[in-house]
Amino acid sequence: MPISSTEAVNVASVLTESLPYIRKFHGCTIVVKFGGNAMITDALTQTFARDIVLMKLVGMNPIVVHGGGPQIGELLEKLGIKTRFVDGMRVTDAATMDVVEMVLGGLVNKDIVSLINTVGGRAVGITGKDGQLIQAHQLRIFRDSAELKTPEIIDIGQVGEIETINRAVVDTLIGSGFIPVIAPIGVGANGESYNINADTVAGKLAAHLGAEKLILLTNTPGILDKTGNTLTGLAPEDVDALIADGTIHGGMLPKVRCALDAVVAGVRSAHIIDGRIPHAALLEVFTDTGVGTLIRRAIT
């Protein structure tokens, strides 16, 4: 059954609106962090995969960095391995690290790769250990203690902090026409594995690659003002002010700092968008209004 004239006009309007963005971002690198609520339904994962494939087909170079916290937690519970968090980071002993590698480097990574390939893409899944893509060392947390003259060092196990990114690994995949799908596992100097926050990996990767955009899919509409409205078109100094006055707080702070660091490091723009909206990535990249918060690099 043919669509109505009104529907046809709407479709045509969307297509023509996207044209300047397709032209502008042709050949550009787009790093997308995929995880959390964007992964909770088959419909959302399907639309995400189609978005990534479309970006590639119109000449962009999308790179996917994924998380998998809920899946890790579920398997740890089934195996009877207790888990705890310090400052939002999972304490990762050897047994937990084995589960992290199994879930992120195996189950989740391969599922995303398979989905992208099923809808017409050419994806390759890797972890940060492959080709020493993400070289890392153990992250230390320091806390002031009234009983001690020096800060207390808290050992959270095999949680990593990024030292360097070997961009040649990603460049080789992109140059061969593939879509890299990266699990956030780093490798130490002696071959040890490190569990690294996926937002951090996406931000550092975007900065090292000189990406056009960093897109972080979340479970909120973006950065909200104190009345609940989504803020966008923010410069770094705007974000700093929102943090200082308490508008940005709690669980949103690490994600915002990751986006801000990427922009300050040279990424042209970072986007914090609602992954619960179907085709959120496409709407943010290809439309005038977008669907979340845009943080832009300061104009000099």
C-alpha positions as YAML, in Angstrom:
chain: A
units: angstrom
residues:
- id: 1
  name: MET
  ca: [0.00, 0.00, 0.00]
- id: 2
  name: PRO
  ca: [1.52, 3.37, -0.98]
- id: 3
  name: ILE
  ca: [2.15, 5.95, 1.72]
- id: 4
  name: SER
  ca: [0.02, 9.06, 1.96]
- id: 5
  name: SER
  ca: [1.14, 12.35, 0.47]
- id: 6
  name: THR
  ca: [1.70, 13.74, 3.99]
- id: 7
  name: GLU
  ca: [3.91, 10.80, 4.93]
- id: 8
  name: ALA
  ca: [5.79, 11.13, 1.66]
- id: 9
  name: VAL
  ca: [6.50, 14.81, 2.32]
- id: 10
  name: ASN
  ca: [7.74, 13.97, 5.84]
- id: 11
  name: VAL
  ca: [10.07, 11.26, 4.54]
- id: 12
  name: ALA
  ca: [11.41, 13.55, 1.82]
- id: 13
  name: SER
  ca: [11.95, 16.32, 4.35]
- id: 14
  name: VAL
  ca: [14.02, 14.05, 6.59]
- id: 15
  name: LEU
  ca: [16.11, 12.83, 3.67]
- id: 16
  name: THR
  ca: [16.87, 16.33, 2.39]
- id: 17
  name: GLU
  ca: [17.68, 17.54, 5.92]
- id: 18
  name: SER
  ca: [20.30, 14.81, 6.24]
- id: 19
  name: LEU
  ca: [22.07, 15.63, 2.95]
- id: 20
  name: PRO
  ca: [24.34, 18.45, 4.21]
- id: 21
  name: TYR
  ca: [25.38, 16.34, 7.18]
- id: 22
  name: ILE
  ca: [26.21, 13.36, 4.96]
- id: 23
  name: ARG
  ca: [28.37, 15.65, 2.85]
- id: 24
  name: LYS
  ca: [29.99, 17.35, 5.84]
- id: 25
  name: PHE
  ca: [30.92, 14.18, 7.70]
- id: 26
  name: HIS
  ca: [32.01, 12.07, 4.73]
- id: 27
  name: GLY
  ca: [35.32, 10.41, 5.59]
- id: 28
  name: CYS
  ca: [35.10, 11.48, 9.26]
- id: 29
  name: THR
  ca: [35.58, 9.19, 12.25]
- id: 30
  name: ILE
  ca: [32.61, 8.79, 14.61]
- id: 31
  name: VAL
  ca: [33.22, 6.94, 17.90]
- id: 32
  name: VAL
  ca: [30.03, 5.55, 19.44]
- id: 33
  name: LYS
  ca: [29.83, 4.11, 22.94]
- id: 34
  name: PHE
  ca: [27.07, 1.50, 23.02]
- id: 35
  name: GLY
  ca: [25.83, -0.01, 26.26]
- id: 36
  name: GLY
  ca: [23.44, 0.12, 29.16]
- id: 37
  name: ASN
  ca: [19.81, 0.81, 28.30]
- id: 38
  name: ALA
  ca: [20.51, 0.98, 24.56]
- id: 39
  name: MET
  ca: [21.22, -2.77, 24.72]
- id: 40
  name: ILE
  ca: [18.17, -3.88, 26.69]
- id: 41
  name: THR
  ca: [15.78, -4.77, 23.86]
- id: 42
  name: ASP
  ca: [16.20, -6.56, 20.55]
- id: 43
  name: ALA
  ca: [14.46, -3.69, 18.78]
- id: 44
  name: LEU
  ca: [16.95, -1.10, 20.08]
- id: 45
  name: THR
  ca: [19.98, -3.22, 19.24]
- id: 46
  name: GLN
  ca: [18.60, -3.79, 15.75]
- id: 47
  name: THR
  ca: [18.09, -0.09, 15.11]
- id: 48
  name: PHE
  ca: [21.54, 0.67, 16.54]
- id: 49
  name: ALA
  ca: [23.16, -1.82, 14.16]
- id: 50
  name: ARG
  ca: [21.32, -0.31, 11.20]
- id: 51
  name: ASP
  ca: [22.42, 3.17, 12.23]
- id: 52
  name: ILE
  ca: [26.07, 2.10, 12.29]
- id: 53
  name: VAL
  ca: [25.81, 0.38, 8.91]
- id: 54
  name: LEU
  ca: [24.14, 3.43, 7.35]
- id: 55
  name: MET
  ca: [26.91, 5.69, 8.68]
- id: 56
  name: LYS
  ca: [29.47, 3.44, 7.00]
- id: 57
  name: LEU
  ca: [27.57, 3.23, 3.72]
- id: 58
  name: VAL
  ca: [27.35, 7.02, 3.38]
- id: 59
  name: GLY
  ca: [31.09, 7.38, 3.82]
- id: 60
  name: MET
  ca: [31.66, 7.85, 7.56]
- id: 61
  name: ASN
  ca: [34.00, 5.71, 9.66]
- id: 62
  name: PRO
  ca: [32.02, 4.56, 12.71]
- id: 63
  name: ILE
  ca: [33.82, 2.82, 15.58]
- id: 64
  name: VAL
  ca: [31.81, 1.06, 18.28]
- id: 65
  name: VAL
  ca: [33.04, 0.78, 21.87]
- id: 66
  name: HIS
  ca: [30.69, -1.27, 24.02]
- id: 67
  name: GLY
  ca: [30.07, -1.94, 27.67]
- id: 68
  name: GLY
  ca: [28.32, -4.85, 29.29]
- id: 69
  name: GLY
  ca: [28.01, -4.16, 33.01]
- id: 70
  name: PRO
  ca: [24.56, -5.75, 33.45]
- id: 71
  name: GLN
  ca: [25.65, -8.90, 31.60]
- id: 72
  name: ILE
  ca: [28.79, -9.16, 33.74]
- id: 73
  name: GLY
  ca: [26.78, -8.74, 36.92]
- id: 74
  name: GLU
  ca: [24.29, -11.39, 35.85]
- id: 75
  name: LEU
  ca: [26.98, -13.99, 35.14]
- id: 76
  name: LEU
  ca: [28.87, -13.20, 38.36]
- id: 77
  name: GLU
  ca: [25.66, -13.80, 40.29]
- id: 78
  name: LYS
  ca: [25.04, -17.12, 38.52]
- id: 79
  name: LEU
  ca: [28.59, -18.22, 39.34]
- id: 80
  name: GLY
  ca: [28.25, -17.17, 42.97]
- id: 81
  name: ILE
  ca: [31.06, -14.61, 42.72]
- id: 82
  name: LYS
  ca: [30.42, -11.64, 44.96]
- id: 83
  name: THR
  ca: [31.02, -8.21, 43.52]
- id: 84
  name: ARG
  ca: [31.33, -4.74, 45.01]
- id: 85
  name: PHE
  ca: [31.94, -1.24, 43.72]
- id: 86
  name: VAL
  ca: [34.27, 1.55, 44.84]
- id: 87
  name: ASP
  ca: [33.54, 5.01, 43.45]
- id: 88
  name: GLY
  ca: [31.36, 3.43, 40.77]
- id: 89
  name: MET
  ca: [34.06, 0.98, 39.62]
- id: 90
  name: ARG
  ca: [33.73, -2.78, 39.94]
- id: 91
  name: VAL
  ca: [36.42, -4.28, 42.16]
- id: 92
  name: THR
  ca: [38.02, -6.79, 39.80]
- id: 93
  name: ASP
  ca: [39.92, -9.74, 41.26]
- id: 94
  name: ALA
  ca: [41.28, -12.56, 39.09]
- id: 95
  name: ALA
  ca: [38.00, -14.52, 39.05]
- id: 96
  name: THR
  ca: [35.99, -11.42, 38.20]
- id: 97
  name: MET
  ca: [38.46, -10.50, 35.45]
- id: 98
  name: ASP
  ca: [37.93, -13.92, 33.87]
- id: 99
  name: VAL
  ca: [34.18, -13.23, 33.75]
- id: 100
  name: VAL
  ca: [34.74, -9.70, 32.38]
- id: 101
  name: GLU
  ca: [36.85, -11.07, 29.54]
- id: 102
  name: MET
  ca: [34.36, -13.83, 28.84]
- id: 103
  name: VAL
  ca: [31.39, -11.47, 28.70]
- id: 104
  name: LEU
  ca: [32.93, -8.39, 27.05]
- id: 105
  name: GLY
  ca: [35.46, -10.02, 24.74]
- id: 106
  name: GLY
  ca: [33.26, -12.99, 23.93]
- id: 107
  name: LEU
  ca: [29.52, -12.87, 24.35]
- id: 108
  name: VAL
  ca: [28.67, -9.18, 24.03]
- id: 109
  name: ASN
  ca: [31.33, -8.32, 21.46]
- id: 110
  name: LYS
  ca: [30.45, -11.19, 19.16]
- id: 111
  name: ASP
  ca: [26.72, -10.52, 19.45]
- id: 112
  name: ILE
  ca: [27.21, -6.91, 18.31]
- id: 113
  name: VAL
  ca: [29.51, -7.94, 15.48]
- id: 114
  name: SER
  ca: [27.04, -10.57, 14.31]
- id: 115
  name: LEU
  ca: [24.15, -8.12, 14.42]
- id: 116
  name: ILE
  ca: [25.99, -5.47, 12.37]
- id: 117
  name: ASN
  ca: [27.03, -8.08, 9.83]
- id: 118
  name: THR
  ca: [23.50, -9.47, 9.62]
- id: 119
  name: VAL
  ca: [22.09, -6.06, 8.60]
- id: 120
  name: GLY
  ca: [24.68, -5.56, 5.86]
- id: 121
  name: GLY
  ca: [27.81, -4.27, 7.57]
- id: 122
  name: ARG
  ca: [31.36, -5.62, 7.79]
- id: 123
  name: ALA
  ca: [32.27, -5.56, 11.46]
- id: 124
  name: VAL
  ca: [35.31, -7.02, 13.24]
- id: 125
  name: GLY
  ca: [35.35, -7.50, 16.99]
- id: 126
  name: ILE
  ca: [38.49, -6.93, 19.05]
- id: 127
  name: THR
  ca: [39.47, -6.19, 22.63]
- id: 128
  name: GLY
  ca: [42.06, -3.68, 23.73]
- id: 129
  name: LYS
  ca: [44.49, -6.58, 24.11]
- id: 130
  name: ASP
  ca: [44.50, -7.31, 20.37]
- id: 131
  name: GLY
  ca: [47.56, -5.74, 18.80]
- id: 132
  name: GLN
  ca: [48.09, -3.99, 22.16]
- id: 133
  name: LEU
  ca: [45.42, -1.53, 21.13]
- id: 134
  name: ILE
  ca: [44.85, -0.30, 24.70]
- id: 135
  name: GLN
  ca: [47.96, -0.33, 26.87]
- id: 136
  name: ALA
  ca: [47.14, 0.23, 30.51]
- id: 137
  name: HIS
  ca: [48.29, -0.01, 34.10]
- id: 138
  name: GLN
  ca: [46.48, -0.60, 37.37]
- id: 139
  name: LEU
  ca: [44.26, 2.22, 38.50]
- id: 140
  name: ARG
  ca: [44.90, 3.38, 42.05]
- id: 141
  name: ILE
  ca: [42.33, 5.20, 44.17]
- id: 142
  name: PHE
  ca: [43.58, 7.54, 46.86]
- id: 143
  name: ARG
  ca: [41.49, 8.59, 49.87]
- id: 144
  name: ASP
  ca: [42.33, 10.97, 52.64]
- id: 145
  name: SER
  ca: [42.32, 9.39, 56.08]
- id: 146
  name: ALA
  ca: [42.17, 11.23, 59.39]
- id: 147
  name: GLU
  ca: [44.29, 8.51, 60.99]
- id: 148
  name: LEU
  ca: [47.06, 8.62, 58.38]
- id: 149
  name: LYS
  ca: [49.40, 11.43, 57.42]
- id: 150
  name: THR
  ca: [49.35, 10.33, 53.77]
- id: 151
  name: PRO
  ca: [46.31, 9.34, 51.66]
- id: 152
  name: GLU
  ca: [45.19, 5.73, 51.84]
- id: 153
  name: ILE
  ca: [45.65, 3.70, 48.64]
- id: 154
  name: ILE
  ca: [42.65, 1.49, 47.84]
- id: 155
  name: ASP
  ca: [43.38, -1.58, 45.73]
- id: 156
  name: ILE
  ca: [40.44, -2.33, 43.39]
- id: 157
  name: GLY
  ca: [42.21, -5.14, 41.57]
- id: 158
  name: GLN
  ca: [42.51, -5.41, 37.79]
- id: 159
  name: VAL
  ca: [40.81, -2.11, 36.99]
- id: 160
  name: GLY
  ca: [42.88, -0.25, 34.44]
- id: 161
  name: GLU
  ca: [43.93, 3.26, 33.55]
- id: 162
  name: ILE
  ca: [44.85, 3.92, 29.92]
- id: 163
  name: GLU
  ca: [48.47, 4.71, 29.11]
- id: 164
  name: THR
  ca: [48.43, 4.73, 25.31]
- id: 165
  name: ILE
  ca: [46.24, 3.85, 22.34]
- id: 166
  name: ASN
  ca: [47.82, 2.03, 19.40]
- id: 167
  name: ARG
  ca: [45.78, 3.69, 16.66]
- id: 168
  name: ALA
  ca: [47.46, 1.64, 13.92]
- id: 169
  name: VAL
  ca: [45.21, -1.30, 14.86]
- id: 170
  name: VAL
  ca: [42.03, 0.72, 14.25]
- id: 171
  name: ASP
  ca: [43.45, 2.50, 11.20]
- id: 172
  name: THR
  ca: [44.21, -0.87, 9.59]
- id: 173
  name: LEU
  ca: [40.64, -2.11, 10.10]
- id: 174
  name: ILE
  ca: [39.09, 1.13, 8.84]
- id: 175
  name: GLY
  ca: [41.44, 1.20, 5.86]
- id: 176
  name: SER
  ca: [40.26, -2.29, 4.94]
- id: 177
  name: GLY
  ca: [36.60, -1.23, 5.02]
- id: 178
  name: PHE
  ca: [35.68, -2.78, 8.38]
- id: 179
  name: ILE
  ca: [33.70, -1.41, 11.30]
- id: 180
  name: PRO
  ca: [35.74, -1.97, 14.50]
- id: 181
  name: VAL
  ca: [33.77, -3.16, 17.52]
- id: 182
  name: ILE
  ca: [35.93, -2.77, 20.61]
- id: 183
  name: ALA
  ca: [35.60, -4.34, 24.06]
- id: 184
  name: PRO
  ca: [37.11, -2.13, 26.81]
- id: 185
  name: ILE
  ca: [39.78, -4.49, 28.08]
- id: 186
  name: GLY
  ca: [43.35, -3.20, 28.34]
- id: 187
  name: VAL
  ca: [46.67, -4.99, 28.47]
- id: 188
  name: GLY
  ca: [49.53, -4.35, 30.90]
- id: 189
  name: ALA
  ca: [53.28, -4.42, 30.38]
- id: 190
  name: ASN
  ca: [53.42, -8.10, 31.35]
- id: 191
  name: GLY
  ca: [50.35, -9.17, 29.39]
- id: 192
  name: GLU
  ca: [47.91, -8.86, 32.29]
- id: 193
  name: SER
  ca: [44.31, -7.89, 31.56]
- id: 194
  name: TYR
  ca: [42.58, -4.76, 32.85]
- id: 195
  name: ASN
  ca: [38.89, -3.92, 33.11]
- id: 196
  name: ILE
  ca: [38.42, -0.32, 31.88]
- id: 197
  name: ASN
  ca: [35.32, 1.87, 31.85]
- id: 198
  name: ALA
  ca: [33.81, 1.86, 28.35]
- id: 199
  name: ASP
  ca: [33.06, 5.60, 28.36]
- id: 200
  name: THR
  ca: [36.71, 6.28, 29.17]
- id: 201
  name: VAL
  ca: [37.90, 4.02, 26.37]
- id: 202
  name: ALA
  ca: [35.56, 5.67, 23.87]
- id: 203
  name: GLY
  ca: [36.69, 9.15, 24.89]
- id: 204
  name: LYS
  ca: [40.41, 8.35, 24.79]
- id: 205
  name: LEU
  ca: [40.04, 6.54, 21.48]
- id: 206
  name: ALA
  ca: [38.17, 9.48, 19.95]
- id: 207
  name: ALA
  ca: [40.89, 11.87, 21.12]
- id: 208
  name: HIS
  ca: [43.76, 9.72, 19.81]
- id: 209
  name: LEU
  ca: [42.07, 9.29, 16.44]
- id: 210
  name: GLY
  ca: [41.15, 12.96, 16.10]
- id: 211
  name: ALA
  ca: [37.51, 11.94, 15.70]
- id: 212
  name: GLU
  ca: [34.86, 14.30, 14.42]
- id: 213
  name: LYS
  ca: [32.36, 13.11, 17.02]
- id: 214
  name: LEU
  ca: [32.12, 11.12, 20.23]
- id: 215
  name: ILE
  ca: [28.61, 9.80, 20.88]
- id: 216
  name: LEU
  ca: [27.75, 8.39, 24.32]
- id: 217
  name: LEU
  ca: [24.44, 6.54, 24.52]
- id: 218
  name: THR
  ca: [22.84, 6.88, 27.97]
- id: 219
  name: ASN
  ca: [19.56, 6.32, 29.78]
- id: 220
  name: THR
  ca: [18.75, 10.05, 30.03]
- id: 221
  name: PRO
  ca: [17.81, 12.72, 27.45]
- id: 222
  name: GLY
  ca: [21.24, 14.31, 27.96]
- id: 223
  name: ILE
  ca: [22.43, 17.02, 30.34]
- id: 224
  name: LEU
  ca: [19.38, 18.50, 32.06]
- id: 225
  name: ASP
  ca: [18.98, 21.93, 33.62]
- id: 226
  name: LYS
  ca: [17.46, 22.31, 37.08]
- id: 227
  name: THR
  ca: [13.94, 22.27, 35.65]
- id: 228
  name: GLY
  ca: [14.50, 19.06, 33.69]
- id: 229
  name: ASN
  ca: [15.00, 20.52, 30.21]
- id: 230
  name: THR
  ca: [17.74, 19.15, 27.95]
- id: 231
  name: LEU
  ca: [20.68, 21.49, 27.41]
- id: 232
  name: THR
  ca: [22.65, 21.47, 24.17]
- id: 233
  name: GLY
  ca: [25.16, 23.54, 22.21]
- id: 234
  name: LEU
  ca: [27.42, 23.76, 25.26]
- id: 235
  name: ALA
  ca: [31.01, 24.98, 25.23]
- id: 236
  name: PRO
  ca: [33.54, 23.55, 27.73]
- id: 237
  name: GLU
  ca: [33.23, 26.62, 29.95]
- id: 238
  name: ASP
  ca: [29.45, 26.13, 30.05]
- id: 239
  name: VAL
  ca: [29.91, 22.56, 31.24]
- id: 240
  name: ASP
  ca: [32.41, 23.65, 33.89]
- id: 241
  name: ALA
  ca: [29.88, 26.18, 35.19]
- id: 242
  name: LEU
  ca: [27.11, 23.56, 35.32]
- id: 243
  name: ILE
  ca: [29.35, 21.25, 37.32]
- id: 244
  name: ALA
  ca: [30.36, 24.08, 39.68]
- id: 245
  name: ASP
  ca: [26.77, 25.07, 40.46]
- id: 246
  name: GLY
  ca: [25.62, 21.49, 40.98]
- id: 247
  name: THR
  ca: [23.38, 21.22, 37.91]
- id: 248
  name: ILE
  ca: [25.50, 18.29, 36.71]
- id: 249
  name: HIS
  ca: [25.97, 15.87, 39.58]
- id: 250
  name: GLY
  ca: [25.91, 12.25, 40.66]
- id: 251
  name: GLY
  ca: [26.10, 9.50, 38.07]
- id: 252
  name: MET
  ca: [26.13, 11.94, 35.15]
- id: 253
  name: LEU
  ca: [29.42, 13.52, 36.26]
- id: 254
  name: PRO
  ca: [31.82, 10.78, 35.01]
- id: 255
  name: LYS
  ca: [30.12, 10.64, 31.61]
- id: 256
  name: VAL
  ca: [30.16, 14.43, 31.24]
- id: 257
  name: ARG
  ca: [33.82, 14.63, 32.27]
- id: 258
  name: CYS
  ca: [34.66, 11.95, 29.70]
- id: 259
  name: ALA
  ca: [32.90, 13.95, 26.97]
- id: 260
  name: LEU
  ca: [34.49, 17.19, 28.11]
- id: 261
  name: ASP
  ca: [37.99, 15.68, 28.20]
- id: 262
  name: ALA
  ca: [37.55, 14.38, 24.65]
- id: 263
  name: VAL
  ca: [36.48, 17.79, 23.35]
- id: 264
  name: VAL
  ca: [39.33, 19.56, 25.14]
- id: 265
  name: ALA
  ca: [41.72, 16.98, 23.64]
- id: 266
  name: GLY
  ca: [40.63, 17.84, 20.10]
- id: 267
  name: VAL
  ca: [37.44, 15.92, 19.29]
- id: 268
  name: ARG
  ca: [35.23, 18.41, 17.46]
- id: 269
  name: SER
  ca: [32.05, 17.57, 19.38]
- id: 270
  name: ALA
  ca: [30.73, 15.13, 21.96]
- id: 271
  name: HIS
  ca: [27.11, 14.05, 22.22]
- id: 272
  name: ILE
  ca: [25.32, 12.59, 25.24]
- id: 273
  name: ILE
  ca: [22.09, 11.14, 23.93]
- id: 274
  name: ASP
  ca: [19.23, 8.91, 25.02]
- id: 275
  name: GLY
  ca: [19.91, 5.36, 23.84]
- id: 276
  name: ARG
  ca: [16.32, 4.39, 24.59]
- id: 277
  name: ILE
  ca: [15.15, 6.35, 21.52]
- id: 278
  name: PRO
  ca: [15.15, 4.24, 18.33]
- id: 279
  name: HIS
  ca: [17.78, 5.47, 15.84]
- id: 280
  name: ALA
  ca: [19.10, 7.96, 18.40]
- id: 281
  name: ALA
  ca: [22.58, 8.04, 16.81]
- id: 282
  name: LEU
  ca: [21.22, 8.83, 13.35]
- id: 283
  name: LEU
  ca: [18.89, 11.51, 14.67]
- id: 284
  name: GLU
  ca: [21.76, 13.21, 16.48]
- id: 285
  name: VAL
  ca: [24.15, 13.11, 13.51]
- id: 286
  name: PHE
  ca: [21.78, 13.77, 10.60]
- id: 287
  name: THR
  ca: [19.16, 16.22, 11.87]
- id: 288
  name: ASP
  ca: [19.23, 19.90, 12.77]
- id: 289
  name: THR
  ca: [17.89, 19.53, 16.29]
- id: 290
  name: GLY
  ca: [19.33, 16.17, 17.39]
- id: 291
  name: VAL
  ca: [18.05, 14.21, 20.38]
- id: 292
  name: GLY
  ca: [20.45, 15.02, 23.20]
- id: 293
  name: THR
  ca: [23.23, 17.25, 24.47]
- id: 294
  name: LEU
  ca: [25.99, 18.50, 22.18]
- id: 295
  name: ILE
  ca: [29.25, 19.72, 23.70]
- id: 296
  name: ARG
  ca: [31.30, 21.57, 21.12]
- id: 297
  name: ARG
  ca: [34.97, 22.42, 20.99]
- id: 298
  name: ALA
  ca: [35.71, 26.02, 21.85]
- id: 299
  name: ILE
  ca: [36.22, 28.20, 18.76]
- id: 300
  name: THR
  ca: [39.66, 29.82, 18.71]
...
